[in-house]
Amino acid sequence: MKAFLMHQRNRDNVIIVVMSVIALSALTAWLLSHGFMFDGASHRWAKVLGVLGSEDVRLENLSMLYPHLPLYALVPFYYLPGTGYGAVPYFVSVLFAGGLIGLFLWHMRHLDVVAYKRLLIVFLLVVHPAFLWGATNGSQLAMSMLMFYLLYHACQNMIAEHDVHAYISLSIILAVFFFVDGSAVFLFVALLPMLAVVAPRRLLMASPASIYFILSVPFFFSVLAWAWLNWIFESDFLYFVQDPESTYLGGYMEMFKYPWLVDFGGEFFQALIAATGYMLVAYPIIIYFLFSTWDEGLRFRASFVLFVHPLLAIALATDQYYLSHPMEILVLINASILAEITFLDMARKRVYWSVISFLVVSLVGGWWIFMESADPNMNRWVDSFRTERVMIADEDGSLKLGRWLNENRRVTLIDERSGYKAMVARGDAEGLYLSFTSKFKIALNHEFPDVDQIVVPDPDSETGKKDKISQRYPLLYKEGMKGYRLVYKDNIWRVYRKV
């Protein structure tokens, strides 16, 4: 009988996961068809198109400036027909969100909670704006949520079991997290003081250094391995934290563009206070977790870590001018709430309906704070919920250029760092000489590059200031080049074709 019930729960869980993935996919398709486009997603997909479309596929061509696991997750979809035009990162995010929901339901399978109640929990968690944002914006946030779920679940096991395997699991998760999200460094540092809360007091008294050693060595190994790869390919151990375009720098290079950094950058305690306000409004369910486990000792310590750890990470990341918006880390709390629920006695009606009630309140507070504090990307995402079907905003004409290049396929010199949106709109990198290829570098060594077409942006624009072609030939945009004629002119872009 018990085996039959478990089989039935597993079947119901699969149905719930499939329903969630279908619903999130439909929402993502709606957002994309109503004008939403996230720069980070386009940048990652353009990188995959460029590297896999080049003649020599090399690891270093993916660049050492980005965590690589989110890029690797996109690679299999490159080889599927009809996936070249930029939607892949968004649907990969949905798949990771579905994996998170599936893992949550798997850990809930031992609880006697009927299917419709499990579905209600999943629904209230999924429609929280932070979860929806992370699951549908095409960034690495969905993968980060999955990693944070594993991290927090490992913390729970470490508290409950005091087993060395729990410590090893946590250390491995932290090490892998570094290759998923640059904020992993701040999450790791913020977790260190929390070890005094989650680790057994007897072990802390006997050998506190051993706990920090077990947890720190794999993470430091990941960082050092990445620095070594940077030295191998870029001749600089610190290249990934010194190059202005590195995502490991977060919002540091453009801090004045982000209101959060303008208000709280470099201010640890002010950022901590502000982040606490954000969290209490968006996730009041954490207050329930704290009060419901007040007299349970070990369980309370886990709830305390859930509350304090993200706040410390936000404050640290803001103090170092990394975090452009607190939602980048607050999104991860969705995952830790899922993990926390798996340790509650949800079979009891009072516990279940209390959780449901606080999830509803969190939903209201979450949408309010999300709308009030939204950055431009979040505003575009919210605007895409409207009923009117609109074209994706193309402020600098990159998408139009990409469609033109798709219709005029020739050997073309283009810097993908500035023209990544054009690459996504084109759908592939076939016939393109990109900045990391030897043909691009050879072409720029000549006064007159021997290529059919040259794409160049306005050198006075923000895009043109970081374009290698524009830097190498500063007069090309306005005056042209001997042996070439102007064949395309729109917005900041011009294309010159060999006569």
C-alpha positions as CSV (number, residue, x, y, z in Angstrom):
1,M,0.0,0.0,0.0
2,K,2.8,2.4,0.9
3,A,4.6,1.6,-2.3
4,F,1.4,2.3,-4.3
5,L,0.9,5.7,-2.6
6,M,4.5,6.6,-3.3
7,H,4.1,5.6,-6.9
8,Q,1.0,7.7,-7.2
9,R,2.6,10.7,-5.6
10,N,5.6,10.4,-8.0
11,R,3.2,10.3,-11.0
12,D,1.3,13.3,-9.7
13,N,4.5,15.2,-9.2
14,V,5.6,14.5,-12.8
15,I,2.2,15.9,-14.0
16,I,2.7,19.1,-11.8
17,V,6.2,19.6,-13.2
18,V,5.0,19.2,-16.8
19,M,2.1,21.6,-16.2
20,S,4.5,24.1,-14.6
21,V,7.0,23.9,-17.5
22,I,4.2,24.3,-20.1
23,A,2.7,27.3,-18.3
24,L,6.1,29.0,-17.9
25,S,7.0,28.2,-21.5
26,A,3.7,29.8,-22.7
27,L,4.3,32.8,-20.5
28,T,7.8,33.1,-21.9
29,A,6.5,32.9,-25.5
30,W,4.0,35.6,-24.7
31,L,6.7,37.9,-23.2
32,L,9.0,37.4,-26.2
33,S,6.1,38.1,-28.7
34,H,5.2,41.2,-26.8
35,G,8.5,43.1,-26.9
36,F,10.6,41.6,-24.1
37,M,14.3,41.0,-24.7
38,F,17.0,40.7,-22.0
39,D,20.5,41.9,-23.0
40,G,22.2,39.3,-20.9
41,A,20.4,36.4,-22.6
42,S,21.2,37.9,-26.1
43,H,24.9,38.2,-25.1
44,R,25.1,34.6,-23.9
45,W,23.4,33.2,-27.0
46,A,25.5,35.3,-29.4
47,K,28.6,33.9,-27.6
48,V,27.4,30.4,-28.2
49,L,26.5,31.1,-31.9
50,G,29.9,32.7,-32.5
51,V,32.0,30.0,-30.8
52,L,30.2,27.0,-32.2
53,G,29.8,28.6,-35.6
54,S,33.5,29.3,-36.0
55,E,35.9,27.0,-37.8
56,D,37.9,26.2,-34.6
57,V,35.8,25.5,-31.5
58,R,38.0,26.3,-28.5
59,L,37.2,26.7,-24.8
60,E,39.0,30.1,-24.6
61,N,36.7,31.5,-27.3
62,L,33.8,31.4,-24.8
63,S,35.8,34.0,-22.9
64,M,37.0,33.9,-19.3
65,L,34.8,36.9,-18.5
66,Y,31.7,34.9,-17.9
67,P,30.8,31.9,-15.7
68,H,30.8,29.0,-18.1
69,L,28.0,26.6,-16.9
70,P,25.2,28.9,-18.1
71,L,26.9,28.9,-21.5
72,Y,27.4,25.1,-21.6
73,A,23.7,24.7,-20.8
74,L,22.9,26.4,-24.1
75,V,25.3,24.4,-26.2
76,P,23.1,21.3,-26.9
77,F,20.3,23.5,-28.3
78,Y,22.6,25.1,-30.8
79,Y,22.4,21.8,-32.8
80,L,18.6,21.7,-32.9
81,P,17.0,23.0,-36.0
82,G,15.1,26.3,-35.8
83,T,16.7,27.4,-32.5
84,G,19.1,30.1,-33.9
85,Y,17.0,33.2,-33.3
86,G,17.5,34.0,-29.6
87,A,14.6,32.2,-27.7
88,V,16.8,29.4,-26.4
89,P,18.2,31.1,-23.3
90,Y,14.7,31.9,-22.1
91,F,13.4,28.4,-22.5
92,V,16.5,26.9,-20.9
93,S,15.7,29.1,-17.9
94,V,12.2,27.6,-17.9
95,L,13.7,24.1,-17.9
96,F,15.9,24.9,-14.9
97,A,12.9,26.3,-13.1
98,G,11.1,23.1,-13.9
99,G,14.0,21.1,-12.5
100,L,13.8,23.2,-9.3
101,I,10.1,22.4,-8.9
102,G,10.7,18.8,-9.7
103,L,13.5,18.6,-7.0
104,F,11.2,20.3,-4.5
105,L,8.4,17.8,-5.1
106,W,10.8,14.9,-5.0
107,H,11.9,16.0,-1.5
108,M,8.2,16.4,-0.5
109,R,7.3,12.9,-1.6
110,H,7.5,11.4,1.9
111,L,4.9,13.9,3.2
112,D,1.2,12.9,3.2
113,V,0.1,15.9,1.1
114,V,-2.5,15.3,-1.6
115,A,-1.8,16.4,-5.2
116,Y,-4.1,19.5,-5.3
117,K,-2.4,20.8,-2.1
118,R,1.0,20.3,-3.6
119,L,-0.2,22.0,-6.8
120,L,-1.4,25.0,-4.8
121,I,2.0,25.4,-3.1
122,V,3.8,25.3,-6.4
123,F,1.3,27.7,-8.0
124,L,1.8,30.3,-5.2
125,L,5.5,30.0,-5.3
126,V,5.8,30.2,-9.1
127,V,3.6,33.3,-9.5
128,H,5.7,35.2,-7.1
129,P,7.3,38.0,-9.3
130,A,10.8,37.2,-8.3
131,F,10.4,33.5,-9.3
132,L,8.7,34.4,-12.6
133,W,11.4,37.0,-13.3
134,G,14.2,34.4,-12.7
135,A,12.4,31.7,-14.6
136,T,11.6,33.7,-17.8
137,N,14.2,36.4,-18.3
138,G,16.8,34.1,-20.0
139,S,19.6,34.9,-17.5
140,Q,21.5,32.5,-15.2
141,L,19.1,33.2,-12.3
142,A,17.0,30.0,-12.8
143,M,20.2,27.9,-12.6
144,S,21.3,30.0,-9.6
145,M,18.0,29.3,-7.9
146,L,18.5,25.5,-8.4
147,M,22.0,25.8,-7.0
148,F,20.8,27.8,-4.0
149,Y,18.1,25.2,-3.3
150,L,20.8,22.5,-3.2
151,L,22.9,24.8,-1.0
152,Y,20.2,25.5,1.5
153,H,19.0,21.9,1.5
154,A,22.6,20.8,2.3
155,C,22.6,23.3,5.2
156,Q,19.5,21.8,6.5
157,N,21.0,18.3,6.3
158,M,24.2,19.5,7.9
159,I,22.2,20.8,10.9
160,A,20.0,17.7,11.2
161,E,22.5,15.0,10.6
162,H,25.9,16.3,11.6
163,D,27.4,14.0,9.0
164,V,30.6,14.7,7.2
165,H,29.0,13.9,3.9
166,A,26.6,16.9,4.4
167,Y,29.7,19.2,4.8
168,I,31.3,17.7,1.7
169,S,28.1,18.1,-0.3
170,L,27.8,21.8,0.8
171,S,31.4,22.5,-0.2
172,I,31.0,20.9,-3.6
173,I,27.8,22.9,-4.3
174,L,29.6,26.1,-3.4
175,A,32.5,25.2,-5.7
176,V,30.2,24.6,-8.6
177,F,28.2,27.7,-7.8
178,F,31.2,29.8,-8.7
179,F,30.9,28.7,-12.3
180,V,27.2,29.6,-12.4
181,D,27.0,33.1,-11.0
182,G,29.5,35.8,-10.1
183,S,27.5,36.5,-6.9
184,A,28.6,33.1,-5.6
185,V,31.7,34.8,-4.1
186,F,29.5,37.0,-1.9
187,L,27.2,34.1,-1.0
188,F,30.3,32.1,0.0
189,V,31.7,34.9,2.2
190,A,28.3,35.6,3.7
191,L,27.9,31.9,4.7
192,L,31.2,31.8,6.6
193,P,29.8,33.6,9.8
194,M,26.7,31.5,9.4
195,L,28.7,28.3,10.0
196,A,28.8,29.2,13.7
197,V,25.0,28.9,13.7
198,V,24.6,25.7,11.6
199,A,27.6,23.6,12.7
200,P,27.4,21.4,15.8
201,R,28.6,23.2,18.8
202,R,30.7,20.3,20.0
203,L,32.6,20.3,16.7
204,L,33.0,24.0,16.8
205,M,34.5,23.8,20.3
206,A,36.8,20.9,19.3
207,S,38.0,21.9,15.9
208,P,36.4,25.0,14.3
209,A,39.1,25.3,11.7
210,S,38.2,21.8,10.3
211,I,34.7,23.0,9.3
212,Y,36.0,26.1,7.5
213,F,38.7,23.9,5.8
214,I,36.2,21.4,4.5
215,L,33.9,24.0,3.1
216,S,36.5,26.4,1.8
217,V,39.0,24.2,0.0
218,P,36.8,23.2,-3.0
219,F,35.6,26.8,-3.5
220,F,39.1,28.2,-3.4
221,F,40.1,25.4,-5.8
222,S,37.4,26.6,-8.2
223,V,38.6,30.2,-8.0
224,L,42.3,29.3,-8.4
225,A,41.5,26.9,-11.3
226,W,39.7,29.8,-13.0
227,A,42.6,32.2,-12.4
228,W,44.9,29.5,-13.8
229,L,42.8,29.2,-17.0
230,N,42.9,33.0,-17.3
231,W,46.7,32.9,-17.1
232,I,46.8,30.1,-19.7
233,F,44.6,31.9,-22.2
234,E,45.0,35.6,-21.4
235,S,48.4,35.7,-19.6
236,D,46.9,37.3,-16.5
237,F,45.7,35.5,-13.4
238,L,43.3,38.3,-12.6
239,Y,42.0,39.0,-16.1
240,F,38.4,38.0,-15.1
241,V,38.2,40.6,-12.4
242,Q,40.2,43.4,-14.3
243,D,38.6,43.5,-17.7
244,P,35.9,46.2,-17.8
245,E,33.5,43.8,-19.7
246,S,33.8,41.0,-17.1
247,T,30.5,39.9,-15.6
248,Y,32.4,39.1,-12.4
249,L,32.6,42.8,-11.8
250,G,28.8,43.1,-11.8
251,G,27.6,46.7,-11.9
252,Y,31.0,48.2,-10.9
253,M,32.0,49.7,-14.2
254,E,28.6,51.3,-14.7
255,M,27.6,52.0,-11.1
256,F,26.1,55.4,-11.9
257,K,23.5,53.8,-14.1
258,Y,22.0,51.8,-11.2
259,P,19.9,53.7,-8.6
260,W,20.6,50.9,-6.0
261,L,24.4,51.5,-6.3
262,V,24.0,55.2,-6.4
263,D,22.0,55.1,-3.1
264,F,23.8,52.3,-1.3
265,G,27.0,51.5,-3.1
266,G,30.0,51.2,-0.7
267,E,27.6,51.4,2.3
268,F,27.4,48.0,4.0
269,F,25.1,48.8,6.9
270,Q,22.7,51.0,4.9
271,A,22.5,48.3,2.2
272,L,21.8,45.7,4.9
273,I,19.0,47.8,6.4
274,A,17.5,48.5,2.9
275,A,17.7,44.8,1.9
276,T,16.0,43.8,5.1
277,G,13.1,46.0,4.2
278,Y,12.9,44.5,0.7
279,M,13.0,41.0,2.1
280,L,10.3,41.5,4.8
281,V,7.9,43.0,2.2
282,A,8.6,40.5,-0.5
283,Y,8.9,37.4,1.7
284,P,7.0,37.8,5.0
285,I,6.7,34.0,5.1
286,I,10.2,34.0,6.5
287,I,8.8,35.6,9.7
288,Y,6.5,32.6,9.9
289,F,9.4,30.2,9.6
290,L,11.2,32.0,12.4
291,F,8.3,32.1,14.8
292,S,7.1,28.5,14.0
293,T,10.5,27.1,14.8
294,W,11.4,29.3,17.7
295,D,11.3,26.5,20.3
296,E,12.8,23.8,18.0
297,G,16.5,24.5,18.4
298,L,18.1,23.1,15.3
299,R,15.2,24.0,13.0
300,F,15.2,27.6,14.2
301,R,18.9,27.8,13.4
302,A,18.1,26.8,9.8
303,S,15.3,29.4,9.5
304,F,17.7,32.0,10.9
305,V,20.3,31.2,8.2
306,L,17.5,31.5,5.6
307,F,16.8,35.0,6.9
308,V,20.3,36.4,7.5
309,H,22.5,34.8,4.8
310,P,21.0,36.5,1.7
311,L,20.9,39.8,3.5
312,L,24.6,39.6,4.3
313,A,25.3,38.6,0.7
314,I,23.4,41.6,-0.6
315,A,25.1,44.0,1.8
316,L,28.6,42.6,0.8
317,A,27.9,42.7,-2.9
318,T,26.5,46.3,-2.7
319,D,29.5,47.4,-0.6
320,Q,31.8,46.2,-3.3
321,Y,29.6,47.9,-6.1
322,Y,28.8,44.5,-7.6
323,L,25.0,44.3,-7.1
324,S,23.1,46.4,-9.5
325,H,19.7,45.5,-7.9
326,P,18.9,43.5,-4.7
327,M,16.5,41.3,-6.7
328,E,19.5,39.6,-8.2
329,I,20.0,37.8,-4.8
330,L,16.5,38.1,-3.4
331,V,15.4,35.9,-6.3
332,L,17.3,33.1,-4.7
333,I,15.1,33.2,-1.6
334,N,12.4,31.5,-3.6
335,A,14.6,28.4,-3.7
336,S,15.4,28.4,0.0
337,I,11.7,28.8,0.8
338,L,11.1,25.7,-1.3
339,A,13.8,23.8,0.7
340,E,12.4,25.1,4.0
341,I,8.9,23.8,3.2
342,T,10.3,20.2,2.6
343,F,11.3,20.1,6.3
344,L,8.0,21.3,7.7
345,D,5.2,18.9,8.7
346,M,3.0,19.9,5.8
347,A,0.7,17.0,6.5
348,R,-0.8,18.9,9.4
349,K,-3.6,21.2,8.3
350,R,-2.6,24.1,10.6
351,V,1.0,24.1,9.2
352,Y,-0.1,23.7,5.6
353,W,-2.7,26.5,5.7
354,S,-0.4,28.8,7.6
355,V,2.2,28.4,4.9
356,I,-0.5,29.0,2.2
357,S,-1.7,32.2,4.0
358,F,1.8,33.6,4.2
359,L,2.6,32.7,0.6
360,V,-0.4,34.7,-0.5
361,V,0.7,37.7,1.6
362,S,4.2,37.3,0.2
363,L,2.7,37.3,-3.3
364,V,1.0,40.7,-2.7
365,G,4.1,42.2,-1.1
366,G,6.4,40.7,-3.7
367,W,4.5,42.2,-6.6
368,W,4.3,45.6,-4.9
369,I,8.1,45.8,-4.1
370,F,8.9,44.4,-7.6
371,M,6.9,47.1,-9.3
372,E,8.1,49.9,-7.0
373,S,11.9,49.1,-7.4
374,A,12.0,47.7,-10.9
375,D,15.0,48.6,-13.1
376,P,14.7,49.2,-16.8
377,N,14.9,45.5,-17.7
378,M,12.2,44.6,-15.1
379,N,10.0,47.4,-16.4
380,R,10.3,46.0,-19.9
381,W,9.4,42.6,-18.6
382,V,6.3,43.9,-16.8
383,D,5.3,46.0,-19.8
384,S,5.4,42.8,-21.9
385,F,2.4,41.4,-20.0
386,R,0.2,43.9,-21.8
387,T,-2.3,42.7,-24.4
388,E,-0.9,44.6,-27.4
389,R,1.6,42.6,-29.5
390,V,4.6,44.8,-30.2
391,M,8.0,44.5,-31.8
392,I,11.1,44.1,-29.6
393,A,12.6,47.5,-28.9
394,D,15.6,48.1,-31.2
395,E,17.0,51.4,-29.9
396,D,20.3,51.2,-31.8
397,G,19.2,49.3,-34.9
398,S,21.1,46.1,-34.1
399,L,18.2,43.8,-34.7
400,K,17.4,45.4,-38.1
401,L,21.1,45.1,-39.0
402,G,21.0,41.4,-38.1
403,R,18.0,40.8,-40.3
404,W,19.7,42.6,-43.2
405,L,22.9,40.6,-42.7
406,N,20.8,37.4,-42.8
407,E,19.5,38.5,-46.2
408,N,22.9,39.6,-47.5
409,R,25.1,36.7,-46.6
410,R,28.8,37.4,-47.4
411,V,32.1,37.0,-45.6
412,T,31.7,39.8,-43.0
413,L,34.0,41.5,-40.5
414,I,32.0,42.3,-37.3
415,D,32.9,42.7,-33.6
416,E,30.4,40.4,-31.8
417,R,31.0,42.3,-28.5
418,S,29.2,45.3,-29.9
419,G,27.1,43.5,-32.5
420,Y,25.8,40.6,-30.4
421,K,22.2,41.5,-31.0
422,A,22.7,41.6,-34.7
423,M,24.2,38.1,-34.5
424,V,21.2,36.9,-32.6
425,A,18.8,38.4,-35.2
426,R,20.9,36.9,-38.0
427,G,20.6,33.4,-36.4
428,D,24.1,32.1,-36.8
429,A,27.8,33.1,-37.3
430,E,28.4,31.4,-40.6
431,G,30.7,33.5,-42.7
432,L,31.4,36.0,-39.9
433,Y,34.9,37.0,-38.8
434,L,34.5,37.6,-35.1
435,S,36.9,39.3,-32.7
436,F,38.3,36.1,-31.2
437,T,39.1,34.4,-34.5
438,S,42.5,34.5,-36.2
439,K,41.0,35.8,-39.5
440,F,39.5,38.9,-37.7
441,K,42.9,39.6,-36.1
442,I,44.7,39.2,-39.4
443,A,42.2,41.4,-41.2
444,L,42.8,44.2,-38.7
445,N,46.5,44.0,-39.2
446,H,46.0,45.3,-42.8
447,E,45.3,48.9,-43.9
448,F,42.5,47.5,-46.1
449,P,41.0,44.3,-44.8
450,D,40.4,41.7,-47.5
451,V,36.8,40.8,-46.7
452,D,33.5,41.2,-48.6
453,Q,31.7,43.3,-46.0
454,I,32.7,45.4,-42.9
455,V,30.2,46.3,-40.2
456,V,31.1,49.4,-38.2
457,P,29.1,51.3,-35.6
458,D,29.3,55.1,-35.0
459,P,32.6,55.6,-33.1
460,D,30.9,58.3,-31.0
461,S,28.2,56.0,-29.7
462,E,28.4,53.9,-26.6
463,T,28.5,50.8,-28.8
464,G,31.2,52.2,-31.1
465,K,33.5,53.1,-28.2
466,K,34.1,49.4,-27.5
467,D,34.1,48.2,-31.1
468,K,37.5,47.0,-32.2
469,I,36.8,47.7,-35.9
470,S,35.8,51.3,-35.1
471,Q,38.9,51.7,-33.0
472,R,41.2,50.3,-35.7
473,Y,39.6,52.4,-38.5
474,P,38.3,55.6,-36.8
475,L,37.5,57.3,-40.1
476,L,35.7,54.3,-41.7
477,Y,32.3,55.1,-40.4
478,K,32.1,58.7,-41.8
479,E,34.5,58.6,-44.7
480,G,34.4,55.0,-45.9
481,M,37.5,53.0,-47.1
482,K,39.3,52.7,-50.5
483,G,37.9,49.8,-52.4
484,Y,34.6,49.7,-50.5
485,R,31.2,51.3,-51.0
486,L,28.4,52.0,-48.5
487,V,25.6,49.4,-48.8
488,Y,23.7,49.8,-45.5
489,K,23.1,52.8,-43.3
490,D,20.6,52.9,-40.4
491,N,20.8,54.3,-36.9
492,I,24.4,53.9,-35.6
493,W,25.3,51.1,-38.1
494,R,26.9,51.2,-41.5
495,V,28.0,48.3,-43.7
496,Y,30.7,48.7,-46.4
497,R,31.0,46.2,-49.2
498,K,34.0,45.5,-51.3
499,V,33.8,46.9,-54.8
